[in-house]
Amino acid sequence: MANRKEAVRFGGRTSRETADGRSGRLGRILVSLALALVVLVFLAAIGFLVLQIVGKNRLYSSASGEELLVNLADITVSYGGSVEDGGDGWQVGDVRYEGVHYRYNPDILTFLFLGIDKMGEVEPVKDGIDGGQSDAIFLLALNPHNKKATVIGIPRDTMTEVEVYSRTGAYLGIVTAQLCLQHGYGDGAQVSCERSREAVSKLFYGLPIHGYCAINMGAIPLLNDAIGGIDLTAMETMDFDGFHVREGEELHLEGTDAYHYLHDRDTRSAGSAGRRLERQRQYLTAYAVAAVAALKEDIALPVNLYGTLSRYMVTDITVDEVGYLATQVIGYSFEDMCMLEGEIDMGERFEEFYLDDEALYRLILDVFYEEVE
């Protein structure tokens, strides 16, 4: 009997010891998991930081302002300015115009955005003249010195130098034509975008463009709805394919309505392209504000959009560059969009927009240069 009691007592001690052992092992497992989680979070943070650094370095190394400095110096002299001051604080590339000392800001990042007149997903074409026209053309300039983002609207019918190619891709020369046509001379993908970037850069006297993004118009509903739609006031009365709005009407654009508001125009009406550009300007200004607000709520929004739009988009902006830019633009203020100044003439068949060259020169000084005290 005594042996049984001892056995029971022995058995009881063994059970408690076993429970204590299991509890200790569970505690060690939880500690190990916690440490592993900390390490993973740390590695993720390091990875994200590395991603940003790589993206930043790649962006700034992708373009140079040397050509712009040379060309703007020549233009400054032609407008009565000077480029050889010789005074204290003067640097190579500085210009003086109307008594003001200007210096190029190499820290500005500039991106070209194109809206292509195609609805479906991007499919490279073999026909060298069927790449699609760029119905919307904008430059985005991000200035880290004053934390300002400036959007420059470029009329699609701007008359400039356009490289012409045959259907088989043979180079035929340069003609003066509407800027929107340049994208059509290519594969509808990377080649078309590269040629469009070069054309816009030349138009701006060699302005460095650090990246491009061409989006087929069919992606507009996706972009619009990703941030909950856009509220604005209709700038003109429109009646297209079931889309009916009156000038002055308050709108909340969702889905295909955003596409119609940005894309549709009456080509029989003089100045319709300019009025559409004004609508695009209005929309993009509102979109920028809404997007920054959405970005503050979800820092991963640009990367997620990047994946969503990939089928409709051609870009040389990489994911790591997007990651870097996403962390930067949160603190930026978006100014109202700048529009190129000039005159519209009716050509043989289509409208032609002729730039005011000196107004463009002033705009470049305004956005891409800084006053030197």
N, C-alpha and C positions, 0 to 999 in steps of 0.2 A: 504493500500500500504506500509505504514511504517512497518506494522507488517510483510508483505511478505519480505521486504528488510532485516528486522532484522532476519527473519527466515533464509533467504539465508546466511546472514553473520554468523548466528549461526551454520547453516549447514556446512559452509566452515570451521569454527573453529573446528568443531567436526571431519571433515575429516582429517585435519592436525594432530589433536591430536591422532586420530586413527592410522595414518601412523607412527607418532613418537612412539606410543606404540608398534606397530608391529616391528619397527626397533629395539627398545630397547630389546624386547623379543628375536628377532633373534640374536642380539649381545650376549645376555646372553646364548642362546643355543650354539652359536659358542664357547664362552669361556668355557662352560661346556664340550663340546666335546673335545676341546683342552686339558683341564685339564684331562679328562678321558683318552685321548690318551697318555699324559705324564705319567699318572699313569700306564697304560698298558705297555708302553715301560719300565718304571722303574721296574715293576713286572717281565717282561720278562727278563730284564737284571739280576735281582736278581735270577730268576729261573735258568737262564743259569749258573750263578756263583755257585749256589747251586749244579746244575747238575755236574759241573766240580769238585767241592769239594768232592761230593759223589763218583764220578767216580775215582778220585785220591785215596781216602781212601780205596775204595774197591780193587783197583789194588794192592796197596802196602801191603794189608793185606791178599792177596790170596796165597802168597808163602813165604817161609822162606829159608834163605841161610845157616842154621845151618848144614845140612847134607853135603853140599859142603865144608864148613870150616873144618869139621872133616876129610873128605876123602882127601882133598887136603893137609892137614897137613901130613897125613901118606905117601902120594905120594911124597911130597917134600923131606921127609927123605930118601925115597927109591932112589931118584935121587941125593942124596948127599947134599941136602939143610938142613936148620935148622928151628925149630919152637919155640925155647925157647931162645931168644936173651938175655932178661933180661936188656937191655939197656934202656935209657930214650926214651920215646915215643913209646915203644913197647906195642902192645895190643894183647889180646887173639884172635887167628885166623890169626895173621900176619905170614908170611913166608919169609925166605931169600933163594933165589935161584941164584946161580952164582954171589954172592956178592951183589945182589940187594934186598932191603927190600920192600916187597909187602903187600898191605892191601886190603881186599875185599871191593868193592863199593856196599853197600846195596841199593843205590838209582837207580841202573840200572833196567829198566823194560825189561823183555825178553818174546817174544811171539813166539809160534810155528805155522808155516804155512805149510799146507799139500795140495798137489794137488792130488786129488783122481781120479783113472782111470775109471770114470763113466761120461757119457755125460748128462744124464737127471737130473731132480730135485731130491733132497735127499728124499729117501724113506727107512725108517728103515727096515731091513731084519730080518726074523725069523731064518734063517740058520746061526748058529754061526760061520761059517768059510767063509761067503760070504759078508764080509763088504767092500770089495774093497781094492786094494793095493794103497799105497801112492807113486805115481810116482815122486813127487817132495817134498822135505823136506828141510825146511829152518828155521833158527832161526833169529829173528830180535831183536837186543839189542839196547835200547835207553839210552844213557848216558847223564843225565841232567847236569853233571859237565862240560863237554867240548862240549855239544850240538852236539854230533856225533851219527849217526845211523850206526850200523854195521850189515850186513847180513852175516850169516854163512851158506854156502851150505853143505848139508850132503848127500853123495851118497846114493841112495835108496838101494844099495846092501851091505851097511855096515853090517858086521857080528857082531852081538851083542846078548844080552839075549832077547829072545822073549817069552812071555807067550802064551802057547798053550791051546786052548779050543776045546771041541767037538762041533758037530753040534747043540746039545741041550744046549750048554753053560757051560758044566761041565769043571772045571779046570783040565788040564792034566799034567801040570808041565812047566818047563822052558827048552828051547833048544837054541842053538846058531844057528841063521839063519839071513837072510837078514832083515834089519830093516823095509823095506816096507811091509813085511808080517804082522806086528803087527796089523795094521789097519784092516786087513781082519778078525782077530779073534775078532768079536764083532758084533754089530748091524748095522754097517755102519753109525752110527750117534754118539751120545754122548759117549756111552760105548767104541766104537772103538777109538774115539779121546782121551779119558781119558787114555786108555791103551797105545796109541802112545806117549802121553806126558810123561807118566811114563817111557817108554822105552828110550826116548831121554834124559830125566833127568838123568837116571842111566848111560847112555853112557857118559854124561858130569859130572860124579862123584857127582850127586845129585844137579845139577844146578837148582835153582828155576825158574820155567816157569810160568809167571803170567797170561797167557791166550793162547788159541789155536784158530785156524781158519782153518777148512778144507773145501776146495772148489772143487766141482766136475768140471772136466775139461771143461764141456759144458758151464761154466760161463765165460771162458776166453774171448770170443768175447765181452761180456758185460763190463767186466773190462777194456779191451783194448780201446773200442770205447768211454767209458765214459770220457776219457781225450783226445779224438781226434786222437787216433792211436799212434803208436810208430815208429820212424825212427831209423834204424840201418843197419849195414853191415853184410850180410850173412856170417856166420863162416864156412859153409861147403855146398857142393852141395847136394840138396835134391830133391827127386822125389817121392811124395806120394799122391795118390788119387787126382790128379789134381793140386797139389801144387808143382811147379817147380821153384827152385832158383839155382843160380850158386854161388859158393864160391866167395866172394868179391863183389857181387852185392849189390847195395844200395836199401834198401827196406823201404817202408812205410806200416807197417802192419795194416790191418783193418779186422774186422770181423773174419771169420774162418781161415784166413791166420795166424793170431796170434796163434790160437790153433795148427795148423799144425807145426809152427816153434817151439813151446814149447813142443809139445807132441811126434811127430813122430820120429822114429829111426829104423834102420835096425838091428833087433835082431840077424841076422846071422853074423853081423860084430863085431869083438872083440873090446871092448871099446866103444860100441855105447852108453851105459848108461852114461859114463863119458863125451862123447862129447855132449850129450843132456843136461847134467847138466851145461856144459860150456855155451851152448846157453841160458839156463834158467838164468844163472848168468848174461850174457850180457843183456838179456831182462829186468830183474828185476832192474839192475843198471839204465838203461835208463828210465824204468817206474817210479822209485823213483823220479828222477829228474823232469820228466814231471808231476807227481802227485803233487809234492810240488808246482810247478808253477801254476797248476790248482787250488790247495787249496788256494793260495793267492788271486785268483780271486773269489773263491766261498768257503767260510768257511764251508758251509753246505754240501759240496761234500761228505765227508766220511759218514755222516748220511744218505744222499740220496742213496749212493752206498749200504749202509747197508740194506736199504729197498729193493733195486733192487735185491740184491744177496741172500736175505733171503731164497728163494726157493732152491737155489743151495748150500747152505752153512750151516755148523754146527759150532757154535762158543759159547764160554762161555764169550766172551767179550760183555758187555752190552752197550746199547745206551749211557748211561751217561759216561761210560768209553771211548767210541768212541769220545764223545764230548770233554772230557778232553784231549785225545791224539791229537785231531785235532788242538787244540790251542797250543800244545807243539811242534809238529814236524815242524811247519812253520819255526822256527829258526834253525832247525838242518841241518847239512851238512851230506850227504850220502857218506860214504866211499865206495871204491870198495869192492865187496863181498869177504869174506874169504872162502877158500875151505879147507876141511879137507884133511890132507896128509895121504898117505898110498899106498898100492899096490893092484893091481887087479890080482886075480887068477881065473882060470876057474874051477868051481866045476864040479860035475857029470853032471849037466844039465845047470846051470846058472852061471853067473859071481859072484864072491865074492870079496868084498872090505875089506881089513884088515887095520885098523887104525895104524898109527904110534903113539903109546901111549905118547911118550915124546913130540912129536909135538903138540898133543892135549893139553897136560899139559901147554905147552908154550902159546898156543892160549888162554886158559882160563885165564892165568895170564895177557896176553896182553889186553884182552877185558874186563874182569870182575873184575880185580884188578887194583890198582894204585900204582905207585912207591912212597915210603915215603922218603922224604929228610932227 
